[in-house]
Amino acid sequence: MSKPLGKILVIDDNEDILLAAKMLLKKHADLVQVESNPGKIPFLLKNDSYDVILLDMNFTKDTTSGKEGFHWLEQIIEIDPNAVVVMITAYGDVETAVNAVKQGATDFVLKPWNNEKLIATLTSAIRLKKSYEEVKALKEEKSELSSALNKMSGPEGIVIGESEAMRKVFALISKVGKTDANILILGENGTGKEVIARAVHEQSLRNENVFIGVDMGSISETLFQSELFGHKKGAFTDAREDRAGRFEIANKGTLFLDEIGNLPMTLQSKLLTVLQKREVTRVGDNKVIPVDIRLVCATNMPVYEMVENKEFRQDLLYRINTVEIHLPPLRDRAEDIPLLVSHFLKIYANKYRKGKMKVAATTMKKLQKYYWPGNVRELQHALERAVIMADTDTLQPTDFTFLVEKKKEEEDFDLSEFDLDTVEKMMIQKAVSKYSGNISKAAKSLGLTRASLYRRLEKHGL
Ligand SMILES: Nc1ncnc2c1ncn2[C@@H]1O[C@H](COP(=O)(O)OP(=O)(O)OP(=O)(O)O)[C@@H](O)[C@H]1O
């Protein structure tokens, strides 16, 4: 356990004072760094951070003006505006010391000091620094919270579903919600991964604390570390303020890393290190900050295939997937559609002041038959649009003509999921079947000669 005085820097040109300070303070502090040359202050502060700095007022022998003390105090505060500086001043020179406090010092001690008094002064100075830091962290958390709350102003929050698949999901959430197990939510776009992540947080013991989401797919490589781990003022050109990262802000709460499958390999290892150690260091700083978070990740990418293709780190996957929640696509749980429809209908009829609205039975059938490539999100938007455009209070199938039927096979054919060889094989199969085995026509449609199509048929064992 760390000692009450933490890390102390003592600057005095009198070696006897430094020795006495070191002997006394080392029992109460984790580190006592002593320095007789104040010119080294900038170097020392750039390479380490101190909980309190004990600074002599007068350095050049026989000088009692305190000028040098003021100079170095100013330098320290310029480097670290939150530094806690306790001035050492000669007996009888209280006036100068009071001026130093006016200029930013936290307190002062008189030379020769009383040991107990010195410890007490330093202890309350440290306490003051801690409360500065807490206020600062609270301010940062507050601003993050309000922006997170703004993003939540949509109809999120309630999880709708009564299908067998969704019941299983709910049962799993109530089983693992109260544990701190890492959760990986897998599902297509718009299936409700974020809604489920919030539900996990609501059911957890952390629900009085924050839920912080990060879209890993939209963070640029350069901003990754600063966004997630924070930065110190001046760490890079745009770092105008000290800033807490998402990990720090989520402390004691839930951190939701969305689209984790989109994270480049180089950043995956950085993330893994933090998840293993459960501590972060802000960019440009060397202070290690422990973080206590519950981790929930989500992706629509085939992470297991990605591991096989060396596009996703296996060790990272095993770190995040203690419990997996699979969200089935909406087309596989059409029995949830009527509930979702009435949920969104209520919200949008209310929002657009349309009074009570309903959907015709034929419309519901159409909606239940549709393929919903964008899942619940697409259904939600379809209803919003239909409500806005409707002239009567009953939505008819014609109110949804904008939904274009797509064949399942076409949807399944997502080129980005296959390698070149597989895509070639699929294209050939498609062409041959389209032209009912007519090789000349299939070859022509593929832009190949008959001979080269035959060669490829052989290569793919077709
Ligand atoms: N079961 C549900 N009950 C109520 N609303 C839902 C449900 N599932 C999804 N939604 C709504 O659908 C929209 C999309 O949900 P969400 O953002 O959670 O999906 P996602 O899977 O995280 O999407 P993406 O993969 O694009 O990030 C949201 O507006 C959400 O409120």
The ligand as a Gaussian input file, in Angstrom:
#p B3LYP/6-31G(d) Opt

LIG

0 1
 N      -35.108000      -5.624000     -29.077000
 C      -35.256000      -4.323000     -29.304000
 N      -36.245000      -3.631000     -28.715000
 C      -36.407000      -2.306000     -28.957000
 N      -35.653000      -1.586000     -29.782000
 C      -34.657000      -2.216000     -30.404000
 C      -34.397000      -3.605000     -30.189000
 N      -33.345000      -3.975000     -30.942000
 C      -32.949000      -2.872000     -31.582000
 N      -33.717000      -1.809000     -31.260000
 C      -33.594000      -0.435000     -31.807000
 O      -32.990000      -0.552000     -33.096000
 C      -31.974000       0.418000     -33.296000
 C      -30.650000      -0.277000     -33.549000
 O      -30.241000      -0.949000     -32.359000
 P      -28.701000      -1.008000     -31.905000
 O      -28.044000       0.281000     -32.206000
 O      -28.678000      -1.528000     -30.526000
 O      -28.186000      -2.105000     -32.926000
 P      -26.696000      -2.606000     -33.167000
 O      -26.781000      -4.060000     -33.392000
 O      -25.847000      -2.116000     -32.058000
 O      -26.365000      -1.858000     -34.512000
 P      -24.906000      -1.643000     -35.207000
 O      -24.364000      -3.002000     -35.498000
 O      -25.237000      -0.893000     -36.437000
 O      -24.094000      -0.873000     -34.214000
 C      -31.962000       1.273000     -32.047000
 O      -32.684000       2.449000     -32.267000
 C      -32.642000       0.425000     -31.001000
 O      -33.329000       1.221000     -30.088000

